[in-house]
Amino acid sequence: MKKKAIHKKRVHHKKKGNFKIISCLVILTVIAIIALYKYHYRPGGTEINKLDHPVTGIDISKYNGIIDWDAIKAQGIDFVFIKATEGENYADPTYKKNLNNALEADIPVGAYHFFSFDKDGDKQALNFLKNCQVHKLTLPLVIDVEEGNKFTAKPNKSVVLKNLRQMIHSIEKITNQKVIIYANEHTYQKYIEENFPTNKLWISSFNDPPKVKCQWLFWQYTHKGKIEGIDHLVDINTFGGDRESWYKYLEDLENQY
């Protein structure tokens, strides 16, 4: 009788232990599914208050595929920035088509250049200006400055700043227009914060509000937005002011250009 009782007790504990393991596995599986859902299907970044930030824009490149500009316009997208170039030689193959379609849709449009840290600033400026068709644009030129996986060695800060200063100087001298600098919080604090006080900032941040000292002009708050007319995930941005300020900004740009 005693042996049977001990055996039953062991079986009971074994079943209890198996139940705990199964329960833990179920919980971990549910957590993993939720995480995957959030990463792949739910827009990432920060959910901003649209009452405080009513002006909405997107930025695009060839990676966003074919775009239905009628659908973009119908959703009331207020502005778009389009990738034109990168480094000394690269030009985005979809830029001109996207630019013309945005203009036909009567959406304020600007162009951006993806800055290469180790490439000559003057040559990058020439590549940008040669391809961006600046006379067609209704928003300022943007230099996208961000560290990424393309850099196999740690960038030399002095070289980066030299190339960036060269590029900004060349563009502003030729166009007589101030350049906007795009950066994430890390790059802003490392390269931009103390060095380019006269250039407006377009900040990429998943913090609300962004952790920067200066007043930003544009804020990219998600890389995983979903909007009608674009099959792929898209970057979504807002303007640093209300709608009245936005219209005043556009008016000032028109008078300036």
MILUM-329765 format. One record per atom (N, C-alpha, C): residue in three letters; x negated, y, z negated. Coordinates in steps of 0.2 Angstrom, whole numbers, plus 2048, in hexadecimal, padded with zeros to 3 digits. Example, Ala and Ser with C-alpha at 12.3 -4.5 7.8 and 13.67 -1.06 7.14 Angstrom:
BEGIN
ala7BE7E47D9/ala7C27EA7D9/ala7BE7F07D9/ser7C07F57DD/ser7BC7FB7DC/ser7C08007D9/
This chain:
BEGIN
met7FC7FA800/met800800800/met7FC806800/lys7F68067FC/lys7F280C7FC/lys7EF80D802/lys7EC808806/lys7E980980C/lys7EE80C811/lys7F480A811/lys7F980C816/lys7FA814815/ala7FA81680E/ala7FC81D80C/ala7F682180F/ile7F081E80E/ile7EA822810/ile7EA823818/his7EB81D81B/his7EC81E822/his7F1823825/lys7F7823822/lys7FC827824/lys7FA82F822/lys7F683081D/lys7F483681B/lys7EE839820/arg7EA834822/arg7E5836828/arg7E883882E/val7ED833830/val7F1835836/val7F583C836/his7F783D830/his7FB84382F/his7F6849830/his7F084982D/his7EB84E82D/his7E984F834/lys7E8849838/lys7E584983F/lys7EA84D843/lys7F184B842/lys7F684E846/lys7F6856845/lys7F685783E/lys7F685E83C/lys7F0862840/gly7EA85F840/gly7E4862843/gly7E586384A/asn7E885E84D/asn7E985E855/asn7EE864856/phe7F3864852/phe7F886A853/phe7F5871852/lys7F087184E/lys7ED87884D/lys7E8879853/ile7E5874856/ile7E187585C/ile7E5877862/ile7EA873863/ile7EF875868/ile7F287C868/ser7F487E861/ser7F7884860/ser7F188A862/cys7EB889860/cys7E688D862/cys7E588E869/leu7E588886C/leu7E4888874/leu7E988C877/val7F088B875/val7F588E878/val7F5896877/ile7F3898871/ile7F289F870/ile7ED8A2874/leu7E789E874/leu7E18A1879/leu7E38A1880/thr7E789C882/thr7EA89C889/thr7EE8A288A/val7F38A4886/val7F78A9886/val7F38B0887/ile7EE8B1882/ile7EA8B7882/ile7E78B7889/ala7E48B288B/ala7E08B2892/ala7E58B4898/ile7EB8B1898/ile7F08B389D/ile7F28BA89C/ile7F38BD896/ile7F48C4896/ile7EF8C8898/ala7E98C7896/ala7E38CA898/ala7E28CA8A0/leu7E38C58A3/leu7E28C48AA/leu7E88C88AD/tyr7EE8C88AB/tyr7F38CC8AD/tyr7F28D48AD/lys7EF8D68A7/lys7EE8DD8A7/lys7E88DF8AB/tyr7E38DA8AC/tyr7DE8DC8B1/tyr7E08DC8B8/his7E38D78BA/his7E58D78C1/his7EB8DA8C4/tyr7F08DB8BF/tyr7F78DD8C2/tyr7F98E38BF/arg7F78E58B9/arg7F98EB8B5/arg7F48F18B7/pro7F68F78B9/pro7F28FC8BA/pro7ED8FD8B4/gly7E68FE8B5/gly7E28FF8B0/gly7E19068AE/gly7DD9078A9/gly7DB90E8A8/gly7E09118A2/thr7E29178A3/thr7E691B89E/thr7ED91C8A1/glu7F291B89D/glu7F891D89F/glu7FA92489C/ile7F99298A1/ile7FA93089E/ile80193289E/asn80293889A/asn80893B89A/asn80A93F8A0/lys80E93E8A4/lys80F9418AA/lys8139488A9/leu8159498A3/leu8189508A2/leu8129558A1/asp80D95289E/asp80795689D/asp8039578A3/his8039518A7/his7FF9518AD/his80394F8B3/pro8079548B6/pro80C9538BB/pro8099528C2/val8039548C3/val8009548CA/val7FC94E8CB/thr7FE94A8D0/thr7FB9438D1/thr7F89438D8/gly7F29408D8/gly7EE93F8DE/gly7EB9388DE/ile7E89368E4/ile7E49308E5/ile7DE9318E8/asp7D992D8E7/asp7D392D8EB/asp7D29268EF/ile7D09268F5/ile7D09208F9/ile7C991F8FD/ser7C89198FF/ser7C3918904/ser7C5912908/lys7C090F90C/lys7C2909910/lys7C590390C/tyr7C3903906/tyr7C58FD902/tyr7CD8FD900/asn7D0903902/asn7D7903900/asn7DB901906/gly7D88FF90C/gly7DB8FC912/gly7E0901915/ile7E48FE919/ile7E990291D/ile7EE906918/ile7EF90C91A/ile7F3910915/ile7F9913919/asp7FF912916/asp805914918/asp80691C916/trp80592091A/trp804927917/trp80B92A916/asp81092891A/asp81792A919/asp819928912/ala818922910/ala81991F909/ala816924904/ile80F925905/ile80B92A900/ile80F9308FF/lys811933905/lys81493A905/lys81B939901/ala81E934902/ala8259338FF/ala8259338F8/gln81F9308F5/gln81E9308EE/gln81C9368EB/gly81B93B8EF/gly8199428EC/gly8129428E9/ile80E93E8ED/ile80693F8EB/ile8049468ED/asp8019498E8/asp7FF9508E9/asp7F99528EC/phe7F494D8EC/phe7EE94E8EF/phe7EA9478F0/val7E59478F4/val7E19418F6/val7DA9438F7/phe7D59408F4/phe7CE9408F6/phe7CC93A8FA/ile7C993B8FF/ile7C7935904/ile7BF934904/lys7BD92E903/lys7B692D904/lys7B392E90B/ala7AE93290C/ala7AC934912/ala7A5930914/thr7A193190F/thr79A92F910/thr79792C909/glu79192990A/glu78D926905/glu785927907/gly781929902/gly77A929904/gly77892D909/glu77392B90D/glu77092F912/glu77392E919/asn77692891A/asn778926921/asn780923921/tyr78292191C/tyr78991D91C/tyr78F92291D/ala793920921/ala79A924922/ala79F91F922/asp7A492091E/asp7AA91C91D/asp7AE91B923/pro7AF915926/pro7B291492D/pro7B991692D/thr7BD917927/thr7C4919927/thr7C5920926/tyr7C0924924/tyr7C092B922/tyr7C492F927/lys7C292F92D/lys7C5934932/lys7CD932933/lys7CE92C933/lys7D592A934/lys7D992C92E/asn7D792B928/asn7DA92C922/asn7DB934921/leu7D6938923/leu7D693F923/leu7DB942927/asn7DC94092D/asn7E1942932/asn7E8940930/asn7E993A92D/asn7EF93892B/asn7F193C925/ala7ED93D920/ala7EE94191A/ala7F094891C/leu7ED94B921/leu7EF952923/leu7F5952927/glu7F794D92B/glu7FD94C92E/glu80394C929/ala802948923/ala80694891E/ala80794E91A/asp80395391B/asp803959918/asp801958910/ile7FC95490F/ile7FA953908/ile7F3956907/pro7F295B902/pro7EC95E901/pro7E6958901/val7E1959904/val7DC954905/val7D5957904/gly7D0953901/gly7C9954900/gly7C594E902/ala7BF94F902/ala7BA94A904/ala7B59498FE/tyr7B39428FE/tyr7AD9418F9/tyr7A893D8FC/his7A293E8F9/his79C93B8FB/his7999378F5/phe7989308F6/phe79592C8F0/phe78E92D8F0/phe78B9308EB/phe7859328EA/phe78092C8E9/ser77A92C8ED/ser7759278EB/ser77092A8E7/phe76E9278E2/phe76A92B8DD/phe76392B8DF/asp7609278E4/asp7599268E6/asp7599298ED/lys75E92C8F0/lys75D92F8F7/lys75D9368F7/asp7599398FC/asp7589408FC/asp75E9448FC/gly75F9498F8/gly76594D8F8/gly7679518FE/asp762954901/asp763958907/asp76695390D/lys76394D90E/lys765948913/lys76D946911/gln76E94590B/gln775943909/gln77A94890A/ala77894F909/ala77C95490B/ala77E955912/leu779954916/leu77A95491D/leu77E94E920/asn77D94891D/asn78294391F/asn78994491D/phe78A947917/phe791949915/phe79494E919/leu79095491B/leu79395991F/leu794957926/lys790953928/lys79095092F/lys79794C930/asn79994992B/asn79F94492C/asn7A5947929/cys7A594B924/cys7AB94D920/cys7B0951924/gln7AE955929/gln7B395A92D/gln7B595F928/val7B1962925/val7B396791F/val7B896C921/his7B896E928/his7BC97392A/his7C4971929/lys7C596A929/lys7CC968929/lys7CE967922/leu7CA96791D/leu7CB965916/leu7CF96B912/thr7D396990E/thr7D796E90A/thr7D596E903/leu7D1969901/leu7CE9698FA/leu7C69698FA/pro7C396B8F5/pro7BC96B8F5/pro7B89648F6/leu7B29658F8/leu7AE95F8F9/leu7AC95C8F2/val7AB9568F2/val7AA9528EB/val7A394E8EC/ile79F94E8E7/ile79A9498E7/ile79B9458E1/asp79B93E8E3/asp79D9398DE/asp7969368DB/val7959388D4/val78F9368D1/val7919318CC/glu78E92B8CD/glu7909268C8/glu78B9208C9/glu78891E8C3/glu7839188C3/glu7889128C4/gly78590D8C8/gly7889078CA/gly7849018CB/asn7868FC8CD/asn7838F58CE/asn77E8F68D4/lys77E8FB8D8/lys7798FB8DD/lys7728FD8DB/phe7718FF8D5/phe76B9018D3/phe7678FB8CF/thr7628F98D2/thr75F8F38CF/thr75A8F58CA/ala7588FB8CA/ala7538FE8C5/ala7579048C1/lys7559058BB/lys75890B8B8/lys7569128BB/pro75B9168BD/pro75991C8C1/pro7559208BD/asn7509248C1/asn74C9298BE/asn75092F8BD/lys7529328B7/lys7569378B7/lys75493E8BA/ser74D93F8BA/ser74B9458BD/ser74C9448C5/val74B93E8C8/val74C93D8CF/val75393E8D1/val75893B8CD/val75F93C8CE/val7619438CE/leu75F9478C9/leu76194E8C8/leu75E9528CE/lys7589518D0/lys7559548D6/lys7599538DC/asn75A94D8DE/asn75E94B8E4/asn76594E8E3/leu76894E8DE/leu76F9518DD/leu76F9588DE/arg76A95C8DB/arg76A9638DB/arg7699658E3/gln7649618E6/gln7639628ED/gln7699628F1/met76D95D8F0/met77395B8F4/met7789618F3/ile7799638EC/ile77E9688EB/ile77C96F8EE/his7769708ED/his7739778F0/his7749778F7/ser7739718FB/ser773971902/ser77B972904/ile77F96F901/ile78696F903/ile789976902/glu7889798FC/glu78A97F8FA/glu7879858FE/lys781984900/lys77E989904/lys78198990B/ile78298390E/ile785983915/ile78C985915/thr790982910/thr798983910/thr79A98990C/asn79698C908/asn798992904/asn79D9908FF/gln79E9898FD/gln7A39878F9/gln7A09838F3/lys7A39838ED/lys7A09808E8/lys7A39788E8/val79E9748E6/val79F96D8E6/val7A296A8E0/ile7A79668E0/ile7A99628DA/ile7A595C8D9/ile7A395B8D3/ile7A09558D1/ile7A49508CD/tyr7A594A8D0/tyr7A89448CD/tyr7A39408C9/ala7A593E8C3/ala7A193A8BF/ala7A69368BA/asn7A39308B8/asn7A692D8B2/asn7A39318AB/glu7A692F8A6/glu7A393289F/glu79C93189E/his79A92B8A0/his79292989F/his78E92D8A3/thr79092E8AA/thr78C9318AE/thr78C9398AD/tyr79293B8AB/tyr7939428A9/tyr78E9448A4/gln78E94089E/gln78A942898/gln78294189A/lys78193D89E/lys77A93B8A0/lys7779408A5/tyr77B9428AA/tyr7789468AF/tyr77B94D8B0/ile78194E8AF/ile7859538B1/ile7869598AC/glu7879578A6/glu78A95B8A0/glu78596189F/glu77F96089F/glu77A96689E/glu7779698A4/asn7799678AA/asn7759688B0/asn77996C8B5/phe78096B8B5/phe78496E8BB/phe78A9728B8/pro7899778B4/pro78E97B8B1/pro79397E8B5/thr7919808BB/thr7959848C0/thr7999808C5/asn7989798C4/asn79C9758C9/asn7A29728C5/lys7A89728C8/lys7AE96F8C5/lys7AD9678C4/leu7B09648BF/leu7AF95D8BE/leu7B69598BF/trp7B59548C3/trp7BA94F8C4/trp7B79498C0/ile7BB9478BA/ile7B99428B6/ile7BC93C8B6/ser7B99368B6/ser7BC9308B6/ser7BC92D8AF/ser7C192C8AC/ser7C192A8A5/ser7C89268A3/phe7C792189F/phe7CD91E89C/phe7CE920895/asn7CC926893/asn7CD92988D/asn7D292E88E/asp7D792F889/asp7DC935889/asp7DB939883/pro7D893F883/pro7D6942889/pro7CE94088B/pro7CC941891/pro7C593F892/pro7C094288D/lys7BB93E88C/lys7B6941887/lys7B094588A/val7B294B88C/val7AD94F88F/val7AE95688C/lys7A995A88C/lys7A9961889/lys7AC96688D/cys7AB966893/cys7AE96B898/cys7B596989A/gln7B996E89D/gln7BF96D89F/gln7BF96A8A6/trp7C29648A7/trp7C29618AD/trp7C79648B2/leu7C69638B9/leu7CA9658BE/leu7CF9608C0/phe7CC95A8C1/phe7D09548C3/phe7CE94E8BE/trp7D294A8BD/trp7D19448B8/trp7D393E8BC/gln7CF9398BD/gln7D09328BF/gln7D292E8B9/tyr7D892C8B8/tyr7D99288B2/tyr7DB9218B3/thr7DB91E8B9/thr7DB9178BB/thr7D89158C1/his7D59108C1/his7D290D8C8/his7D79078CA/lys7DC9068C7/lys7E19008C9/lys7E89038C9/gly7E99088CC/gly7F090B8CE/gly7F39078D3/lys7F99078D3/lys7FD9048D8/lys8039098DB/ile80290A8E1/ile80790F8E4/ile80A90C8EB/glu80F90E8ED/glu81290C8F3/glu80E90E8F9/gly80D90A8FE/gly80990D904/gly80290A904/ile7FF9088FE/ile7F99058FE/ile7F98FE8FA/asp7F78F98FE/asp7F78F28FB/asp7F28F18F6/his7EC8F48F6/his7E78F38F1/his7E88F88EB/leu7E58F68E6/leu7E48FA8E0/leu7E19018E2/val7E39068DF/val7E190D8E1/val7DF9118DB/asp7DA9168DC/asp7D991A8D6/asp7DE9208D6/ile7E09228D0/ile7E59278CF/ile7E392C8CB/asn7E49328CD/asn7E19388CA/asn7E793D8C8/thr7E59428C4/thr7E99488C2/thr7E594E8C2/phe7E99548C3/phe7E695A8C3/phe7E695D8BC/gly7E19618BA/gly7E19648B3/gly7E596A8B2/gly7EC9698B3/gly7F096F8B2/gly7F796D8B4/asp7FC9718B3/asp8039708B5/asp8049718BD/arg80A9708BF/arg80B9718C6/arg80A9788C9/glu80C97D8C5/glu80B9848C6/glu8049868C7/ser8009838C3/ser7F89848C3/ser7F69808CA/trp7F997B8CB/trp7F69778D1/trp7F897B8D8/tyr7FE97E8D8/tyr7FF9828DE/tyr7FB9888DE/lys7F998B8D8/lys7F59918D8/lys7EE98F8DA/tyr7EB9898D8/tyr7E59868DA/tyr7E49868E2/leu7EA9838E5/leu7EA9828EC/leu7EA9888F0/glu7ED98D8ED/glu7EE9948F0/glu7E79978F0/asp7E39978EA/asp7DD99A8EA/asp7D89968EE/leu7D89908EF/leu7D498C8F4/leu7D598F8FB/glu7DC9908FD/glu7DD992904/glu7DA999905/asn7DB99D900/asn7D89A4901/asn7D19A4901/gln7CE99F8FE/gln7C699F8FD/gln7C499C904/tyr7C7997907/tyr7C499490D/tyr7C7998913/
